[in-house]
């Protein structure tokens, strides 16, 4: 827990024939979440109704379809955000490292407190320093399938250390495979097809400099 309390700091877009497209791949955690994608505005680069058959696309994506992080239709809220999320930061179980923490100065005698008071102090400390991943659904647009992704963010509205100075930052990421509609060629009609791409997501946040 000392690492939490004492600060000891330790081309997305490229042309693909006639259509700019995002070549998604695993990225360093400090570059996440992925920024909004700049799309070519011409609807000619959009998939047509016959290209959006769910049965065909599910078969093409296969075992990569993860209903916990992707949705075909508009999903409900992923979880709380803002002030509500901040209020729930300390509800998770205390980690073993924190439960073993001795209250008192490093060089002085241990602070004697009752079990109830100690539990409240540790719960407050955990609520202050914990860095949960906060999820919200993001619409990737019609050129991705599934269209909706549950994207993680680190709570960064206030410092997570005592004294202040450290903030919740991404330390681990995972990738999910989506289908990306990609068109080639300048002339019309263009050759377009669905291609698999990897989309990196924040999986863990930590209090750090």
N, C-alpha and C positions, 0 to 999 in steps of 0.2 A: 504493500500500500504506500510505502514511502515514495515510490515512483510517481504516485498520484499527487502526493502532497508537496514534494520537493522537486523543483524543476531542474532535471539534469538532462539537457537536450541531447539528446543523442545526435504521314499526312493523312489527319482525319479525312479531309475532303480532297479528292483527286478526280480527274476526268475519267470516265469509263465510256469510250466512244463518244456519243453525243450527250450523255446524261451524267451530270455530277452525281456521285453516290458516296455513301459513307462506307469505308472499308473498316468495319468494326473488328477489333481484336482485343485480347486482354491488355489492359493498360495499368501503369503504376497506380497504386491506390490514391496517391495525392492528386491525380488527375480526374478523380471521380467525384460526383456522378457525371455521366456523359452529358456534354452540353447539347442544347437543342440543335437539331439537324437542319441545315440550310438546304432546302429542296428546290429543284427546278420547278417554277410555277406552271409550266405548260401541262395541262391535263392529258396531253398525248402520252406522257410518261407514266400515267396512272394505270393500274390494272383494270381491265374491264370486268363486267359482271361474270362472264364465263370463266375468268381467271381466279375468281374468289370462291370457288366451290369448296366448302369446308371439309367435306369428306376426302377430296383429293389432296388438299393441303395438309390435313392431319396425317394422311398416309405418307406424304413426302417428308414431313418433319419427324415422323416416327416417334421413337422413345425420347426424343428431345423435348416433346411437349410437356411442360411442367405447369399444371393448373394452379400451383401455389404462387407462381410468379408471372404467369401470363394469362390473358383472357381474350376471347374473341369478341364478346359483347362488352358494353360499358359496365364495369364492375362497381361495387359499392365502396365506401371508404376503407382504406387498408388498415388504418389505425389513427389514434389521436395525433394532433399536431399542435404546435404553438404552446400556449399556456397549459392546455390540458395534458400535453405530453410531458411538460416540465414537472407538473404536479405528480405524475406517475413515475418519475425517474427512480424513486427509491423503493418501489414495490417488489422488485425481484429479491430472491433470497440472498442473504449476505454471503459473500465469498469466504472460503475457509481462511484465507490470508487476513481478512479483516476481522473475523471472529477471534483470531489469535492475537490481535493487536493489544498491546499493553498501553493503557492510558497513563500519560504522564510525560515529563521531559525525558529526552534520550539519556542524559547523564544524571538524572535525579531519581528520587524514590518513586515507586509506582503509585499512581493516584488511586486511593481507596474509595470506591463508590459501590452502591448496591447493584444487584443484578438488573433491576428494572431501569435504573438510571443509566447503567452501562449500555443496556440494549438500546435505549432511546438515543444515546450519543452516537453509537455505531450506526444506527439506522439513519440518523441525520447525516453522518459523514458519508454513508453510502449513497444517499439521495443527492448529495452535493457533488460527488466525484464520479458517479456512474455515467457511462456513455452508451446508452442503448442505440440501436439502429432504428430510425423512425422511417416507416414505409408509407409511400403514397403511390397511387396509380398514375401512370403517365401514358398519354396518347401519343404513339409513335407515328400515327398517320396511316393512310391507306396503303402506302408502299411497304409496310411491314406486316407480317403475319406470324403469330397473332398480333393484333394492332395495339394491345394494351400490355404494359409491363409494370410490375410492382417494384418500384425503384427505392433504394435505401438512401438515407441521408443521416449525417451525424448532427446531433443537437449542438448548436454553436451560438446560442443567444446569450450565454453567460459563461464565465470562467468555471472550470471544473476542479480547480486546485486551491489549496490554502498554503501560502498566500496566493492571490490571484495572479494569473499570467499564463496558465495552460488552458487549452481548449480541446474539445472532443474532435478527433480527426480520424479519417479512415486508416486502418492498418491491415485490412485483409479484404480481398475481393473474390468473387466467383463469376463464372461466365455462364450465360444461358444462350442456347442456339435458337435463332429466329430465322424466318425466311424473308429475304429482301427482294423486292421487284426491281430488276435491273434491265435497262434497255441499252442496246448498242446500235451504232450507225447514225448518220446524219440525215439520210434520205428517208422518205416515208413510203411504205410502212417500215417500221423498225423491228428488229428482232428483240423481243423481250421475254424474260423468263424469271422464275423464282430461284434464288441462290441462297444457300445457308450462310449465315453470318453469326459471329459470336458477339454478344452484348455483355460487357463487364458490369457487375453490380457490387456495391459496397456490402460486405458481409459482416464486418466487425469494426467498431469504433473504439478508440482509446484516448484517455486524457494524456496529452503530450504537448511539447512546445511547438 
